[in-house]
Amino acid sequence: MKIRNESGQSILEYTLVLGAVIAVVVFVLLSPTGIKQKVQDAYSKSGDAISKTADDLTAGVFTGTAATPTE
C-alpha cells in the first residue's frame, strides 16, 4: 500500500470555499438594501435619461423647431 504525501488542497476544500463565495454573492444580491435595488435604480435612471434625450432631439432637430438666436 502506497501512502501519498499531499501538500495541496483537496477538491473538498475548494468546493467549500466556492460554496461560501456563492452564498455571500446570493445574500448580497437578494438582500432588500443590497446591490440589486441600486442596479435597478441606475438602470431606470439611464433609461429615463436616454428617453428624454431622444425626445429632445426629435422635437428640436427633426421637426425644425430648433431655437433661433436672438439679436
Steps between C-alpha positions, in 0.01 A plus 500: 500500500641835394442808718507832318624819660246762384613858535223658291137565580242235428195545280285502814674810633458682168131403494445637851667832412301527176177430691580775750574750221175414321304537825643849558422608143142372522452671836623833364288479186179396676515718810244786493761772550762329286638570161192370317292811573790730416553330163127523423497870592805573284347309208174692535678837516707412193189404306325822600801710395523327162127541443511869590801560275332324209181704552699825512687415182186395316306809598778750439704382205272293282185713512674828426407661830853559616556820691620793292754745639361834608693814420 
